[in-house]
Each structure stands twice: as structure tokens, then as C-alpha cells.
Amino acid sequence: QVQLVESGGGSVEAGGSLRLSCVVSGDVVSRHALAWFRQGPGKEREFVAVSSRSGGGTFYADSVKGRFTLVRDNAKNAAYLEMNNLKPDDTAIYYCAARAGSYYVTENKYPNWGQGTQVTVSS
């Protein structure tokens, strides 16, 4: 019912920037908490950032705090992850997730997921 499509991934050198997009269909995005998770090679999926459904709070993992910014555009039913000063450890598949209700930082709380977009950061 709710579909999320990520885009904007690619390859970039360390210190570069990327902007990931997540477009939501099937429901109005303002009713959902929107989150980004990532899974690097050989690693478990981890929390990156989340925006509450009210738009009043945005929270980040310590590993990306100060470098990544999650922004919402409810009029476009979209969310964006602006990534700056990228590091090789940021290499991962990035997933957008949504849930109707309160925000969480654990992946099992999110029933709706995008297919992922690959981000590769070289030294």
C-alpha cells in the first residue's frame, strides 16, 4: 500500500557530498515518521536518521551527526538525506523507511521500506 522509492546514490570521493531522495506514495507523508537506515558490507543494518511525523524533531546517529541532514517536503511527499563530508565508512546501501505514528530508531518498528540505494565512498 505504502511505497517508498529511494534515489540519489552513487560513487563519490571522501569529503564529497550526496543528496538522497525518498518519495512516498500510497499515503500522505505527513502522517508518517520517516527514517533512514543503512547497511554496509558485512555489517548489520543500522539507524542513520529519523524525522518525527509532526516535523518537530529530527534525530541522528552519532556516526553521522553534524554531517548528515534529514529534511522533509510534505508537499511533495518526500524526504531527503543530505550527506556532507562523506567518509569511506559511510559506504552502504541506504534505505528509506516509514511508519504511521511515532518515530523509532529500531528497524523492526517500520513496516514500509524502499528498495535501497547504493552509496560508495572512496578514499
Sequence and secondary structure as in RCSB ss.txt:
>XXXX:A:sequence
QVQLVESGGGSVEAGGSLRLSCVVSGDVVSRHALAWFRQGPGKEREFVAVSSRSGGGTFYADSVKGRFTLVRDNA
KNAAYLEMNNLKPDDTAIYYCAARAGSYYVTENKYPNWGQGTQVTVSS
>XXXX:A:secstr
  EEEEE  EEEETT  EEEEEEEESS GGGEEEEEEEE TTS  EEEEEE TTSS EEE TTTTTTEEEEEEGG
GTEEEEEE S  GGG EEEEEEEEESS  SSGGG  EE   EEEEEE 
